[in-house]
Amino acid sequence: MLESGNRMELLAQTSLIVSVLSFALGASILARNVKNRLYVAFFLLTTLICGWGLFFFLEVYRRGGLFYRFHLGFNVWLAPVGLYFMHELLKPRYRVSRFLLVLSFLLATVLTAVLLLGWDRGSWLLQVVYFAPGLVVIQILTFFWREFFSKRSSESGDRSHDSFWIFERRFPIYVGALLVLSLCVMDHVPRMGHWVPSIGNALLGVYLFFLSLAVLRQRFLDLGTLFSRFLVLLTLALTLTGLYSLLYAWIQNRPALFLLNSFVISLLLVSVLGPIERLVQALTRRLLTAEHRRLDTLVKQYEARLMGVADSEAIFEQILEFAEKTVQPIHASLFVLRTEGTHFTRVKKIGDLHNQPEQVMHDHMLLQRVREVALRGAIPVLLDPQLEIEQERSVSRAQKEGLQILREGLHALDSNLLLPLLDRDQLLGFIACQCPEPPNGWGGNWGLLSALHPYFQSAARALHGLEAFSRQKEKERLAALGEMAAGLAHEIRNPLGAIRGAAQLLDSDTSRPESRFAHVIVEEVDRLNRVVTQFLDYSRRDSFVIETVDLVQLIERIIELMRPTLPSGVHLEFSKKGSNFKLQGSPVQLHQLILNLLQNSVQALNRQSQQTTKKIKIELRDSEELQLIVEDNGPGIAKDNLKKLFIPFFTTSPKGTGLGLSICQKIASAHGGHIDVSSELDRFARFTVVFPGRKMLGPSL
């Protein structure tokens, strides 16, 4: 039975510490995802260790005998639960491992019955109870053998036996498990005392901390990161312990003064914990592998090259160059967020791509997942093998299907790795890479991806800065355009009025042969007047009155006005899906938006050379967003022109000014919406006006 004395107190205290620590680690992991089998397995293991240590502590200080029997009960179940956790973590695929797992559960069941019936007193069965976790040692030794066998197989070119995924050098984890198990049972070995198992308990707490990081990071795990995290926590804990110990020694029996000074010290520590953590991380990184140091140097070099770059194309090339040097992809492509914020467009690529789309919508499921991961504070990258592991370990069918959809989304981008460009939680772009294996020198895992993230953040900030600079230049350009438009209104409209009046007087006598020229003058003067009006419409900021607009009534009124002027053979159809088509806005501006889109479709159909039925469809959709769709079956829009449609003065029509669609986009933006365009040559052109908030969110026009 248990000995008494001061030596037992140390063992009991360390048992209590490991009990509290193990439960805290397990609960924190399980809280992240209760439907992940690996998280559940780790929680079961840590809860078992918690009970194992807690009941030993209670036995030492309460001496009931029953507590120690509970302690032994938890002890016999350490082997099956530990083996189950190892199966979920390492996914071994050979018979010996499965046999040991089944054997451990059978043995634990038998030994539990032995303890309940009291057959363990003074018998050899008690020794079996003590050393029941030894089956875990057998499993680890089996891993050692398989590791050696896998290494020889890989050297001969056959990697089929390498079923592990955490990192190439797994020996530290195995050795740590053997060391902890050996030391923790030393209190049952004669003449070993209680100092050795006390050290074992302390090491068990450290080992559980390492395992918790392994569970969370999985394919992103590497020993350097674990070592750095551990040293950071250890330094912070020792700093707090030292300061509060000094404070206690100085004040001692003056509680009020102790509380006051402890509050001051705590306030000070909160402000310096961040710098201390960064300092320790910087120091530990210098002690890590050469690959860590190489990547850190590379990140700093490329961050320095970002300084002062005022050309977006140069930044795009540098981002892909950095990705090529670090993750070594077979091929990669860079997508950036367009100005209107509705989609990401591929701007650069390296290597040969297969059926990769050129655009990705801003609300794509992959990008939503990236934002969610970033908000949780995890590494904001998507890796196909990692998603596969999560899918295998999920116990929820819905979650499995969701992860499968994410994997298919990555495959659709012809990639297995997605690296985001995030600036303050705003996703400005991403890199889609095809990387079959981790780069050379990374130890067979993706743990060093976290070392690359600072550069991608800096690149995102640089892109954001360029975007802000471009917006400022656009504001200045529009201000200059407004002044020019105002000047045009005064300098051109008055002479145009005089010319038109004179031409109408000349045209009053239709018998004269030159009257037809006067008629041409009137038409051209009217066209110039419309151009001046569009200049004014685009450049001015109207402060219109906001009211509730029923889009159904507005569209029906516009159609009624347009039908008499529609070219022959053009059919106009209007449909709606839903019931609520009202929003807060300006009926005058919305009228102009819809009319411009319809007139563009009419002009496109007039250029249609094929003898087909010419149709214009207007549709309203009431779902999560209110959508207004205008589609025609005209010649469509060339891909090269899709990106330029909303640029002021860009036009493919010989008589157009290039301001109509720019005005439409401006009106949509002022109402909190945007316009999406899709088209296929010789088939259709579709303009979709989206109003997400159904109220005016932007500035007035």
C-alpha positions as CSV (number, residue, x, y, z in Angstrom):
1,M,0.0,0.0,0.0
2,L,0.9,3.6,0.0
3,E,3.7,4.9,2.3
4,S,3.3,7.9,4.5
5,G,5.6,10.9,5.1
6,N,6.8,14.0,3.4
7,R,8.1,12.2,0.3
8,M,4.6,11.1,-0.5
9,E,3.4,14.8,-0.4
10,L,5.6,15.7,-3.4
11,L,4.2,12.8,-5.4
12,A,0.7,13.7,-4.5
13,Q,1.2,17.4,-5.3
14,T,2.6,16.6,-8.8
15,S,-0.3,14.1,-9.3
16,L,-2.8,16.9,-8.6
17,I,-1.0,19.3,-10.9
18,V,-1.0,16.8,-13.8
19,S,-4.6,16.1,-13.1
20,V,-5.7,19.7,-13.4
21,L,-3.5,20.4,-16.4
22,S,-4.6,17.3,-18.3
23,F,-8.3,18.1,-17.9
24,A,-7.7,21.7,-18.9
25,L,-5.9,20.6,-22.1
26,G,-8.5,18.0,-23.0
27,A,-11.4,20.3,-22.4
28,S,-9.8,23.1,-24.5
29,I,-9.3,20.7,-27.4
30,L,-12.8,19.2,-27.3
31,A,-14.3,22.7,-27.2
32,R,-13.0,23.4,-30.6
33,N,-14.9,20.6,-32.3
34,V,-17.0,18.0,-30.4
35,K,-17.6,16.1,-33.6
36,N,-13.9,15.3,-34.3
37,R,-12.9,11.7,-33.3
38,L,-9.3,12.7,-32.6
39,Y,-10.4,15.5,-30.3
40,V,-12.8,13.2,-28.5
41,A,-10.0,10.5,-28.1
42,F,-7.6,13.1,-26.7
43,F,-10.3,14.3,-24.3
44,L,-11.0,10.8,-23.1
45,L,-7.2,10.2,-22.5
46,T,-6.7,13.4,-20.6
47,T,-9.9,12.9,-18.5
48,L,-8.6,9.4,-17.6
49,I,-5.3,10.9,-16.6
50,C,-7.1,13.5,-14.6
51,G,-9.0,10.9,-12.6
52,W,-5.8,8.8,-12.2
53,G,-3.9,11.7,-10.7
54,L,-6.8,13.1,-8.7
55,F,-7.7,9.9,-6.8
56,F,-4.0,9.3,-6.0
57,F,-3.9,12.8,-4.4
58,L,-7.1,12.1,-2.5
59,E,-5.8,8.8,-1.1
60,V,-2.6,10.5,0.2
61,Y,-4.5,13.2,2.0
62,R,-7.7,11.3,3.0
63,R,-6.5,7.7,3.5
64,G,-9.7,6.0,2.7
65,G,-8.5,3.0,0.6
66,L,-11.4,3.5,-1.7
67,F,-9.7,6.4,-3.5
68,Y,-6.7,4.2,-4.2
69,R,-8.9,1.5,-5.7
70,F,-10.4,4.2,-8.1
71,H,-6.9,5.3,-8.9
72,L,-6.0,1.7,-9.9
73,G,-9.3,1.5,-11.9
74,F,-8.2,4.5,-14.0
75,N,-4.8,3.0,-14.3
76,V,-6.0,-0.2,-16.1
77,W,-7.9,1.8,-18.7
78,L,-4.9,4.0,-19.6
79,A,-3.7,1.3,-22.1
80,P,-6.9,0.9,-24.2
81,V,-7.7,4.6,-24.2
82,G,-4.1,5.5,-24.9
83,L,-3.9,3.0,-27.8
84,Y,-7.2,4.3,-29.2
85,F,-5.8,7.8,-29.2
86,M,-2.7,6.6,-30.9
87,H,-4.8,4.9,-33.6
88,E,-6.7,8.2,-34.2
89,L,-3.5,10.2,-34.2
90,L,-1.2,8.0,-36.3
91,K,-3.7,5.9,-38.3
92,P,-1.6,2.7,-38.4
93,R,-2.8,0.1,-40.9
94,Y,-1.4,-3.2,-39.7
95,R,-2.7,-6.2,-37.8
96,V,-0.4,-6.0,-34.7
97,S,-1.7,-2.6,-33.8
98,R,-5.4,-3.6,-34.1
99,F,-4.6,-6.8,-32.1
100,L,-3.0,-4.8,-29.3
101,L,-6.0,-2.4,-29.2
102,V,-8.5,-5.3,-28.8
103,L,-6.3,-7.1,-26.3
104,S,-6.0,-4.0,-24.2
105,F,-9.8,-3.5,-24.0
106,L,-10.3,-7.1,-23.0
107,L,-7.5,-6.9,-20.3
108,A,-8.9,-3.7,-18.9
109,T,-12.4,-5.2,-18.7
110,V,-11.0,-8.3,-16.8
111,L,-8.8,-6.2,-14.5
112,T,-11.8,-3.9,-13.7
113,A,-13.8,-7.0,-12.6
114,V,-10.8,-8.1,-10.5
115,L,-10.7,-4.7,-8.7
116,L,-14.5,-4.7,-8.1
117,L,-14.4,-8.2,-6.7
118,G,-11.4,-7.5,-4.5
119,W,-9.3,-10.3,-5.9
120,D,-6.2,-8.1,-6.3
121,R,-5.2,-8.0,-2.6
122,G,-1.7,-9.4,-2.2
123,S,-1.8,-11.4,-5.4
124,W,0.2,-11.3,-8.6
125,L,-2.9,-9.7,-10.2
126,L,-2.1,-6.5,-8.4
127,Q,1.2,-6.3,-10.3
128,V,-0.7,-6.8,-13.6
129,V,-2.9,-3.9,-12.6
130,Y,0.2,-1.7,-11.8
131,F,1.9,-2.4,-15.1
132,A,-1.2,-2.7,-17.4
133,P,-0.2,0.5,-19.4
134,G,2.8,-1.6,-20.6
135,L,0.8,-2.5,-23.7
136,V,1.4,1.1,-24.8
137,V,5.1,0.4,-24.6
138,I,4.7,-2.6,-26.8
139,Q,2.8,-0.6,-29.3
140,I,5.5,2.1,-29.4
141,L,8.2,-0.5,-29.9
142,T,6.1,-1.8,-32.8
143,F,6.1,1.7,-34.2
144,F,9.9,1.8,-33.9
145,W,10.2,-1.4,-35.9
146,R,7.7,-0.2,-38.5
147,E,9.5,3.1,-38.8
148,F,12.8,1.4,-39.4
149,F,11.1,-0.9,-42.0
150,S,9.4,2.1,-43.7
151,K,12.7,4.0,-43.9
152,R,14.4,1.1,-45.6
153,S,11.4,0.7,-47.9
154,S,11.5,4.4,-48.9
155,E,15.3,4.2,-49.5
156,S,14.6,1.4,-52.0
157,G,11.9,3.4,-53.7
158,D,8.8,1.8,-52.1
159,R,6.9,4.3,-49.8
160,S,3.7,2.2,-49.5
161,H,4.4,1.3,-45.9
162,D,4.8,4.9,-44.7
163,S,1.4,5.4,-43.1
164,F,2.4,8.1,-40.6
165,W,1.7,11.7,-41.3
166,I,2.8,13.9,-38.5
167,F,6.5,14.4,-39.2
168,E,9.4,12.5,-40.6
169,R,11.4,12.2,-37.4
170,R,8.8,10.7,-35.1
171,F,11.4,9.3,-32.6
172,P,11.2,12.2,-30.1
173,I,7.5,11.6,-29.6
174,Y,8.0,7.9,-29.2
175,V,10.9,8.3,-26.8
176,G,8.9,10.9,-24.8
177,A,6.1,8.5,-24.4
178,L,8.4,5.7,-23.3
179,L,10.2,8.0,-20.8
180,V,7.0,9.3,-19.3
181,L,5.4,5.8,-18.9
182,S,8.6,4.4,-17.4
183,L,9.0,7.2,-14.8
184,C,5.3,7.4,-13.8
185,V,5.2,3.7,-12.7
186,M,8.4,3.8,-10.7
187,D,6.6,4.2,-7.4
188,H,5.6,0.5,-7.9
189,V,9.3,-0.6,-8.4
190,P,11.1,-1.5,-5.1
191,R,13.8,1.0,-3.8
192,M,13.0,3.6,-6.5
193,G,11.5,6.1,-3.9
194,H,9.1,8.9,-4.9
195,W,11.4,11.5,-6.5
196,V,11.5,9.6,-9.8
197,P,7.7,9.2,-10.3
198,S,7.3,12.8,-9.2
199,I,9.6,13.8,-12.1
200,G,7.6,11.5,-14.3
201,N,4.4,13.3,-13.4
202,A,5.9,16.7,-14.2
203,L,7.2,15.3,-17.6
204,L,3.7,13.9,-18.2
205,G,2.2,17.4,-18.0
206,V,4.8,18.7,-20.5
207,Y,4.3,15.7,-22.8
208,L,0.5,16.3,-22.8
209,F,1.1,19.9,-23.8
210,F,3.1,18.7,-26.7
211,L,0.4,16.2,-27.7
212,S,-2.3,18.9,-27.6
213,L,-0.3,20.9,-30.1
214,A,0.2,17.8,-32.2
215,V,-3.6,17.2,-32.2
216,L,-4.4,20.8,-33.1
217,R,-1.7,21.3,-35.8
218,Q,-1.7,17.8,-37.3
219,R,-0.1,18.1,-40.7
220,F,1.2,21.6,-39.8
221,L,3.2,20.2,-36.8
222,D,7.0,20.5,-36.6
223,L,9.3,20.1,-33.6
224,G,10.7,23.6,-33.9
225,T,7.3,25.2,-33.5
226,L,6.5,23.0,-30.5
227,F,9.8,23.8,-28.8
228,S,9.3,27.5,-29.4
229,R,5.7,27.5,-28.0
230,F,6.8,25.5,-25.0
231,L,9.7,27.9,-24.2
232,V,7.4,30.9,-24.6
233,L,4.9,29.5,-22.1
234,L,7.7,28.4,-19.7
235,T,9.3,31.8,-19.8
236,L,6.0,33.6,-19.1
237,A,5.1,31.2,-16.3
238,L,8.6,31.6,-14.7
239,T,8.3,35.4,-15.0
240,L,5.0,35.4,-13.3
241,T,6.1,33.0,-10.6
242,G,9.3,35.0,-9.9
243,L,7.5,38.4,-9.6
244,Y,4.7,37.2,-7.4
245,S,7.1,35.3,-5.1
246,L,9.2,38.5,-4.7
247,L,6.0,40.4,-4.0
248,Y,4.9,37.8,-1.4
249,A,8.3,37.8,0.3
250,W,8.2,41.6,0.5
251,I,4.7,42.2,1.8
252,Q,3.8,38.8,3.5
253,N,1.1,39.5,6.2
254,R,-0.3,42.7,4.8
255,P,-3.2,41.5,2.5
256,A,-4.4,45.0,1.4
257,L,-1.0,46.0,0.3
258,F,-0.5,42.7,-1.4
259,L,-3.7,43.0,-3.4
260,L,-2.8,46.6,-4.5
261,N,0.7,45.7,-5.6
262,S,-0.4,42.5,-7.2
263,F,-2.9,44.5,-9.3
264,V,-0.2,46.9,-10.3
265,I,2.1,44.1,-11.3
266,S,-0.6,42.3,-13.2
267,L,-1.5,45.5,-15.1
268,L,2.2,45.9,-16.0
269,L,2.5,42.3,-17.1
270,V,-0.5,42.5,-19.4
271,S,1.2,45.3,-21.3
272,V,4.6,43.5,-21.6
273,L,3.5,39.9,-22.2
274,G,3.3,40.5,-26.0
275,P,6.8,41.9,-26.3
276,I,8.2,39.1,-24.0
277,E,6.5,36.4,-26.1
278,R,7.9,37.9,-29.4
279,L,11.4,38.2,-27.9
280,V,11.4,34.6,-26.7
281,Q,10.1,33.4,-30.1
282,A,12.8,35.4,-31.9
283,L,15.5,33.9,-29.6
284,T,14.2,30.3,-30.0
285,R,14.0,30.6,-33.7
286,R,17.8,31.2,-33.8
287,L,18.2,27.9,-32.0
288,L,16.0,26.0,-34.5
289,T,16.8,24.2,-37.7
290,A,18.7,25.7,-40.7
291,E,15.4,25.6,-42.7
292,H,13.7,27.8,-40.1
293,R,16.5,30.4,-40.4
294,R,16.6,30.2,-44.2
295,L,12.8,30.9,-44.4
296,D,13.0,33.7,-41.8
297,T,15.8,35.3,-43.9
298,L,13.8,34.8,-47.1
299,V,10.7,36.4,-45.5
300,K,12.6,39.5,-44.4
301,Q,14.3,39.9,-47.8
302,Y,11.0,39.8,-49.7
303,E,9.3,42.0,-47.1
304,A,12.0,44.6,-47.7
305,R,11.5,44.3,-51.4
306,L,7.8,45.2,-50.9
307,M,8.8,48.6,-49.5
308,G,8.2,51.4,-52.0
309,V,6.7,49.3,-54.7
310,A,4.0,51.3,-56.5
311,D,3.2,48.8,-59.3
312,S,0.7,46.1,-58.6
313,E,2.2,43.9,-61.4
314,A,5.5,43.9,-59.6
315,I,3.9,42.8,-56.4
316,F,2.0,40.0,-58.2
317,E,5.2,38.7,-59.7
318,Q,7.0,38.9,-56.3
319,I,4.3,37.0,-54.5
320,L,4.4,34.1,-57.0
321,E,8.2,34.2,-57.0
322,F,8.2,33.8,-53.2
323,A,5.7,31.0,-53.3
324,E,7.8,29.2,-55.9
325,K,11.0,29.5,-53.8
326,T,9.3,28.3,-50.5
327,V,6.6,25.7,-51.2
328,Q,8.0,24.6,-54.5
329,P,4.7,24.0,-56.4
330,I,4.3,22.2,-59.7
331,H,2.1,25.1,-60.7
332,A,0.5,28.0,-58.9
333,S,-1.8,30.9,-59.7
334,L,-2.5,34.2,-58.0
335,F,-6.0,35.5,-57.6
336,V,-6.7,39.1,-56.4
337,L,-9.9,40.9,-55.4
338,R,-11.3,43.2,-58.1
339,T,-12.1,46.8,-57.4
340,E,-15.9,46.2,-57.2
341,G,-15.3,43.4,-54.5
342,T,-17.5,40.8,-56.1
343,H,-15.0,38.3,-57.3
344,F,-11.3,37.3,-57.4
345,T,-9.6,37.2,-60.8
346,R,-6.5,35.3,-61.8
347,V,-3.7,37.8,-62.6
348,K,-0.6,35.6,-62.7
349,K,0.4,32.0,-63.0
350,I,3.4,29.7,-63.1
351,G,3.4,26.2,-64.7
352,D,0.7,24.5,-66.8
353,L,-2.9,24.6,-65.4
354,H,-5.7,22.3,-66.3
355,N,-9.2,23.7,-66.6
356,Q,-8.7,26.2,-63.8
357,P,-11.4,29.0,-63.7
358,E,-10.2,32.6,-64.2
359,Q,-12.6,34.0,-61.6
360,V,-13.7,33.0,-58.1
361,M,-16.6,34.7,-56.4
362,H,-15.9,36.5,-53.2
363,D,-18.3,34.3,-51.2
364,H,-16.9,31.0,-52.5
365,M,-17.0,28.3,-49.8
366,L,-13.2,27.9,-49.8
367,L,-12.7,31.6,-49.1
368,Q,-15.4,31.6,-46.4
369,R,-13.5,28.7,-44.7
370,V,-10.3,30.7,-44.9
371,R,-12.0,33.6,-43.1
372,E,-13.4,31.3,-40.4
373,V,-10.0,29.7,-39.8
374,A,-8.4,33.2,-39.5
375,L,-11.0,34.3,-37.0
376,R,-10.2,31.3,-34.8
377,G,-6.5,32.3,-34.8
378,A,-5.3,29.2,-36.6
379,I,-3.1,29.0,-39.6
380,P,-5.3,30.5,-42.4
381,V,-4.4,28.0,-45.1
382,L,-6.3,25.2,-46.8
383,L,-4.4,21.9,-47.4
384,D,-6.1,19.0,-49.0
385,P,-4.4,16.2,-46.9
386,Q,-5.4,18.1,-43.8
387,L,-9.0,18.3,-44.9
388,E,-8.9,14.6,-45.7
389,I,-7.8,13.9,-42.2
390,E,-10.5,16.0,-40.7
391,Q,-13.1,14.3,-42.9
392,E,-11.9,10.8,-41.8
393,R,-12.1,11.8,-38.1
394,S,-15.4,13.6,-38.2
395,V,-18.4,11.8,-36.7
396,S,-20.9,14.1,-38.2
397,R,-22.2,13.2,-41.7
398,A,-23.0,16.8,-42.5
399,Q,-19.5,17.8,-41.5
400,K,-18.0,15.0,-43.6
401,E,-20.0,16.2,-46.6
402,G,-19.0,19.8,-46.0
403,L,-15.3,18.8,-45.9
404,Q,-15.7,16.8,-49.1
405,I,-17.2,19.8,-50.8
406,L,-14.2,21.9,-49.7
407,R,-11.8,19.3,-51.1
408,E,-13.6,19.2,-54.4
409,G,-13.5,23.0,-54.5
410,L,-9.7,22.8,-54.1
411,H,-9.5,20.2,-56.9
412,A,-11.6,22.4,-59.1
413,L,-8.9,25.1,-58.7
414,D,-6.4,22.5,-59.8
415,S,-4.6,22.8,-56.5
416,N,-4.2,21.1,-53.1
417,L,-2.9,24.1,-51.2
418,L,-4.5,27.6,-50.8
419,L,-2.4,30.4,-49.3
420,P,-4.5,33.5,-48.4
421,L,-3.4,37.2,-48.6
422,L,-5.1,38.6,-45.5
423,D,-4.9,42.2,-44.1
424,R,-6.7,42.7,-40.9
425,D,-9.1,39.8,-41.6
426,Q,-9.8,41.3,-45.1
427,L,-9.1,38.7,-47.8
428,L,-7.5,40.6,-50.7
429,G,-6.3,37.5,-52.7
430,F,-5.0,34.0,-52.5
431,I,-2.5,31.6,-54.2
432,A,-3.7,28.3,-55.4
433,C,-0.8,25.8,-55.5
434,Q,-0.4,22.2,-56.6
435,C,2.2,20.7,-54.2
436,P,2.2,16.9,-54.0
437,E,4.6,16.8,-51.1
438,P,6.1,19.2,-48.5
439,P,9.2,21.0,-49.8
440,N,12.7,19.5,-49.4
441,G,14.1,20.2,-46.0
442,W,10.7,20.6,-44.3
443,G,11.0,17.2,-42.6
444,G,8.1,15.6,-44.4
445,N,5.4,17.9,-42.9
446,W,3.8,21.3,-43.5
447,G,4.6,22.9,-40.1
448,L,6.8,25.6,-41.6
449,L,3.9,27.2,-43.4
450,S,3.4,29.3,-40.4
451,A,6.8,30.8,-40.9
452,L,5.7,32.1,-44.4
453,H,2.5,33.7,-43.2
454,P,4.1,37.1,-42.2
455,Y,5.2,37.7,-45.8
456,F,1.8,37.0,-47.2
457,Q,0.3,39.5,-44.6
458,S,2.9,42.1,-45.7
459,A,2.0,41.5,-49.3
460,A,-1.7,41.9,-48.5
461,R,-0.9,45.2,-46.8
462,A,1.0,46.3,-49.8
463,L,-1.9,45.5,-52.1
464,H,-4.3,47.3,-49.8
465,G,-2.0,50.3,-49.8
466,L,-2.0,50.3,-53.6
467,E,-5.7,50.0,-53.7
468,A,-6.2,53.0,-51.3
469,F,-3.7,55.0,-53.5
470,S,-5.7,54.1,-56.6
471,R,-8.9,55.1,-55.0
472,Q,-7.4,58.5,-54.1
473,K,-6.3,59.0,-57.6
474,E,-9.7,58.0,-58.9
475,K,-11.3,60.6,-56.5
476,E,-8.9,63.3,-57.8
477,R,-9.7,62.2,-61.4
478,L,-13.4,62.4,-60.8
479,A,-13.0,65.8,-59.2
480,A,-11.2,67.1,-62.2
481,L,-13.8,65.5,-64.4
482,G,-16.5,67.2,-62.5
483,E,-14.9,70.6,-63.0
484,M,-14.5,69.8,-66.7
485,A,-18.1,68.7,-67.0
486,A,-19.3,71.9,-65.3
487,G,-17.2,73.9,-67.8
488,L,-18.6,71.9,-70.7
489,A,-22.1,72.6,-69.5
490,H,-21.5,76.4,-69.7
491,E,-19.2,76.5,-72.7
492,I,-20.9,74.0,-74.9
493,R,-24.6,73.9,-74.1
494,N,-25.2,77.6,-74.9
495,P,-23.6,77.5,-78.3
496,L,-25.3,74.2,-79.0
497,G,-28.7,75.8,-78.2
498,A,-28.0,78.6,-80.6
499,I,-26.9,76.2,-83.4
500,R,-30.0,74.0,-82.9
501,G,-32.3,77.0,-83.0
502,A,-30.7,78.3,-86.2
503,A,-30.8,74.8,-87.8
504,Q,-34.5,74.5,-87.0
505,L,-35.2,77.8,-88.7
506,L,-33.4,76.6,-91.8
507,D,-35.3,73.4,-91.7
508,S,-38.7,75.1,-91.6
509,D,-38.8,75.2,-95.4
510,T,-38.6,71.6,-96.4
511,S,-38.8,72.4,-100.1
512,R,-35.2,73.7,-100.1
513,P,-32.6,70.9,-101.0
514,E,-30.2,71.9,-98.1
515,S,-32.9,71.3,-95.5
516,R,-31.8,67.7,-95.1
517,F,-28.4,69.0,-93.9
518,A,-30.2,71.2,-91.3
519,H,-31.9,68.1,-90.1
520,V,-28.5,66.3,-89.6
521,I,-27.3,69.3,-87.7
522,V,-30.2,69.1,-85.3
523,E,-29.7,65.4,-84.7
524,E,-25.9,65.8,-84.0
525,V,-26.5,68.8,-81.7
526,D,-29.0,66.6,-79.7
527,R,-26.4,63.8,-79.6
528,L,-23.7,66.2,-78.3
529,N,-26.2,67.5,-75.7
530,R,-26.8,63.9,-74.5
531,V,-23.0,63.4,-74.1
532,V,-22.7,66.5,-72.0
533,T,-25.6,65.4,-69.9
534,Q,-23.9,62.0,-69.3
535,F,-20.7,63.8,-68.3
536,L,-22.7,65.7,-65.7
537,D,-24.6,62.6,-64.5
538,Y,-21.4,60.7,-63.9
539,S,-19.4,63.4,-62.2
540,R,-21.9,65.1,-59.9
541,R,-22.9,64.0,-56.4
542,D,-26.7,64.3,-56.2
543,S,-28.3,64.3,-52.8
544,F,-31.6,62.6,-53.7
545,V,-34.5,61.8,-51.4
546,I,-34.7,58.2,-50.1
547,E,-38.0,56.4,-50.2
548,T,-39.5,53.0,-50.5
549,V,-39.3,51.8,-54.1
550,D,-41.4,48.9,-55.4
551,L,-39.2,47.4,-58.2
552,V,-42.1,45.5,-59.7
553,Q,-44.1,48.7,-60.3
554,L,-41.0,50.5,-61.5
555,I,-40.0,47.9,-64.0
556,E,-43.6,47.6,-65.4
557,R,-43.7,51.3,-65.9
558,I,-40.4,51.3,-67.7
559,I,-41.5,48.4,-70.0
560,E,-44.7,50.2,-70.8
561,L,-42.7,53.3,-71.9
562,M,-40.2,51.2,-73.9
563,R,-42.5,48.8,-75.8
564,P,-43.6,51.4,-78.5
565,T,-40.0,52.1,-79.3
566,L,-38.7,48.6,-79.4
567,P,-37.2,47.5,-82.7
568,S,-39.3,44.9,-84.6
569,G,-38.6,41.3,-83.7
570,V,-37.3,42.2,-80.1
571,H,-39.4,40.5,-77.3
572,L,-39.3,41.8,-73.8
573,E,-40.2,39.4,-71.0
574,F,-40.6,40.1,-67.3
575,S,-40.7,37.5,-64.5
576,K,-40.3,37.4,-60.7
577,K,-39.5,34.8,-58.1
578,G,-40.5,35.7,-54.6
579,S,-42.9,38.2,-53.0
580,N,-40.9,41.1,-51.5
581,F,-39.3,43.4,-54.0
582,K,-39.2,46.6,-52.1
583,L,-36.0,48.5,-51.0
584,Q,-35.0,51.9,-49.8
585,G,-33.6,54.1,-52.5
586,S,-34.1,56.7,-55.2
587,P,-36.8,55.9,-57.8
588,V,-35.2,58.4,-60.2
589,Q,-31.8,56.8,-60.0
590,L,-33.1,53.2,-60.0
591,H,-35.2,54.1,-63.1
592,Q,-32.1,55.3,-64.8
593,L,-30.2,52.2,-63.9
594,I,-32.8,49.8,-65.3
595,L,-33.4,51.9,-68.4
596,N,-29.7,52.0,-69.2
597,L,-29.3,48.2,-68.9
598,L,-32.4,47.6,-71.1
599,Q,-31.1,50.1,-73.7
600,N,-27.7,48.3,-73.7
601,S,-29.5,45.0,-74.4
602,V,-31.5,46.6,-77.2
603,Q,-28.3,48.0,-78.8
604,A,-26.6,44.6,-78.5
605,L,-29.6,42.9,-80.2
606,N,-29.5,45.4,-83.0
607,R,-25.9,44.3,-83.7
608,Q,-27.0,40.7,-83.8
609,S,-26.5,39.5,-87.4
610,Q,-28.1,36.0,-87.0
611,Q,-31.7,35.6,-87.8
612,T,-32.9,34.3,-84.5
613,T,-35.6,35.3,-82.1
614,K,-34.3,38.3,-80.2
615,K,-35.2,38.3,-76.5
616,I,-34.6,40.5,-73.4
617,K,-35.5,38.9,-70.1
618,I,-35.9,40.9,-66.9
619,E,-36.2,38.9,-63.7
620,L,-36.5,39.8,-60.0
621,R,-35.4,37.3,-57.4
622,D,-36.2,37.6,-53.7
623,S,-33.9,35.3,-51.7
624,E,-31.2,36.3,-49.2
625,E,-30.3,39.1,-51.6
626,L,-32.6,41.0,-53.8
627,Q,-31.5,40.5,-57.4
628,L,-32.4,42.3,-60.6
629,I,-31.3,40.4,-63.8
630,V,-31.3,41.7,-67.3
631,E,-30.3,39.2,-70.0
632,D,-30.3,39.2,-73.7
633,N,-29.5,36.6,-76.4
634,G,-27.3,38.9,-78.4
635,P,-23.7,38.5,-79.5
636,G,-22.4,38.5,-76.0
637,I,-19.3,40.2,-74.6
638,A,-15.7,39.2,-75.3
639,K,-13.7,38.0,-72.2
640,D,-11.1,40.7,-72.6
641,N,-13.9,43.3,-72.4
642,L,-15.6,42.0,-69.3
643,K,-13.0,43.5,-67.0
644,K,-13.3,46.9,-68.7
645,L,-17.1,47.3,-68.9
646,F,-17.4,49.6,-65.9
647,I,-14.3,51.7,-66.7
648,P,-15.5,55.3,-67.6
649,F,-15.4,56.0,-71.4
650,F,-14.7,52.4,-72.4
651,T,-17.1,51.4,-75.2
652,T,-17.3,49.0,-78.1
653,S,-20.1,51.0,-79.7
654,P,-19.1,53.6,-82.3
655,K,-21.8,55.9,-81.1
656,G,-21.4,55.2,-77.4
657,T,-19.7,57.4,-74.7
658,G,-18.7,54.6,-72.4
659,L,-20.4,56.2,-69.4
660,G,-23.7,54.3,-69.3
661,L,-22.5,51.2,-67.4
662,S,-20.2,53.3,-65.2
663,I,-23.3,55.3,-64.1
664,C,-25.2,52.1,-63.5
665,Q,-22.5,50.7,-61.3
666,K,-22.3,53.9,-59.4
667,I,-26.0,53.9,-58.8
668,A,-25.9,50.3,-57.6
669,S,-23.0,51.0,-55.3
670,A,-24.9,54.0,-53.8
671,H,-27.7,51.7,-52.9
672,G,-25.4,49.2,-51.2
673,G,-25.2,46.8,-54.1
674,H,-23.1,45.9,-57.1
675,I,-23.4,44.6,-60.6
676,D,-22.1,41.2,-61.7
677,V,-21.6,40.4,-65.4
678,S,-21.5,37.0,-67.2
679,S,-21.5,36.3,-70.9
680,E,-20.8,33.8,-73.6
681,L,-20.1,34.9,-77.2
682,D,-23.0,34.4,-79.6
683,R,-25.2,33.1,-76.8
684,F,-26.1,35.7,-74.1
685,A,-25.0,38.6,-71.9
686,R,-26.4,38.8,-68.3
687,F,-26.2,41.7,-65.9
688,T,-27.2,41.0,-62.3
689,V,-27.8,43.9,-59.9
690,V,-27.4,42.6,-56.3
691,F,-28.9,44.6,-53.4
692,P,-27.6,42.7,-50.3
693,G,-28.9,45.0,-47.6
694,R,-32.0,46.3,-49.3
695,K,-31.2,49.8,-48.1
696,M,-28.8,52.6,-49.1
697,L,-25.4,51.7,-47.6
698,G,-23.1,53.7,-49.8
699,P,-22.5,57.5,-50.2
700,S,-25.0,59.6,-52.1
701,L,-24.3,60.0,-55.8
